[in-house]
Amino acid sequence: MEVLVYLDTILVPLSFFLLIGYHVYLWYTFKAKPSLTTIGIDSMRRRKWFLEIMEADGMKGMLVIQSLRNTQMVAIFTASTAVALSLTLAALTNNAYNASHLVIKSPFFGSQSGSIFALKYGLASFLMLFSSLFSSMATGFLIDTIFLINASFEFSYSGITETQLEKGYMLALIGNRLLCISFPMLLWLFGPMLVALSSLALVWWLYELDFAAKLSTSSRQSLNNVLVPMSLFLTVGYHAYLWHNLKNKPSRTTIGINMLKRRAWFLELDGDDDKKGMLAVQSLRNTLMGTTLTATVAILIQVSLAALINNSYSATHLFSNTFFGSQSTKIFALKYGSAALSLSVCFLCSSMAIAFLIDANFLINACDQEFSSSGHARTILEKGFILALVSNRMLCITFPMLLWMLGPVPVWLSSLAMVWGLYGLDFPGKFNKSNKQNLS
């Protein structure tokens, strides 16, 4: 059950954080630089249009009514759609819960427990009900605006009408966005992976709608500002969760199981037994070869990266599309610097792991049992394996950083795929209780 809950507790909050973070960034840009956003441009045009209406004669009253009626019809349609979906969801809740056992017990579909099931439907219903509420309020404000514009000048020029107009449009926008956000939550019924992918697609699509095309180079930095930190947060959060499980419940992780088996294997070794000594040498040699390969690959990629920096910077003008993110000097240096730093740490940890493993190899086969039996050799052995693991993970983390050269979207997608693959390696599936007790 905990394997299934994991994806729900990681991917869904990350998707929600992505959606909220994007709209916080949109709101900040709208307040600081409204001319960079479509919402800000529309707001400025509405104010200008409102002033022209107030200064004109009554002939434009019909034009005002028709213009606001279009927005009013959209708000009514949003409210109707939200209510219809909410009622349909409520009608399907009972049947869907009874059929939840038909869903394949896979991490892809997430948990099907009663609490998670209620959270899925409750969150989607909550968003759709609030979408209906805001859309209904927007309709009320727009109706009042139509009346006030055609009323006496006492109210029209006092600013009340303009305030009512802006409130109506803002509430209609919020209702529309809540309805959009509810669709990824509906896809949660089919698994947390679909929530993450649909949230990413939704943010990408809303970005194209919300930001005026190529108004300034700063608008291209938004994808770097959102997706790259999200990718880093996803990777760091996953490894923090893995470390927590390794410390508290090691038998639930592959790393913990291997650690427990190494301890049992180390206790069975006898320095006077030449056959077991040769077995220890051969066993540690395999890990040494893997660690040496990791260090070699890391240093080769770093050297190649250094050789490509000059040519890549000269060709940055070829990547002017928003998809590739910002190509400014600072971002360019950050892309290559983060990849080079990860590779350097990988090479350093691999080198230290090789040194510890060589020392452990010598101590295990030492004639003097003073060190090998006191726990010193076991400590050196564990440090070597942990450093080898860290170097391997740093090399894995480097590849999404390398893909940042092609844009922030490949970074997010590759980080998602990497965490999915590492999760399958780090957490053994369907471990029975007897095995857990034996390992403990």
Order of alpha helices (4+ residues) and beta strands (2+ residues): alpha-alpha-alpha-alpha-alpha-alpha-alpha-alpha-alpha-alpha-alpha-alpha-alpha-alpha-alpha
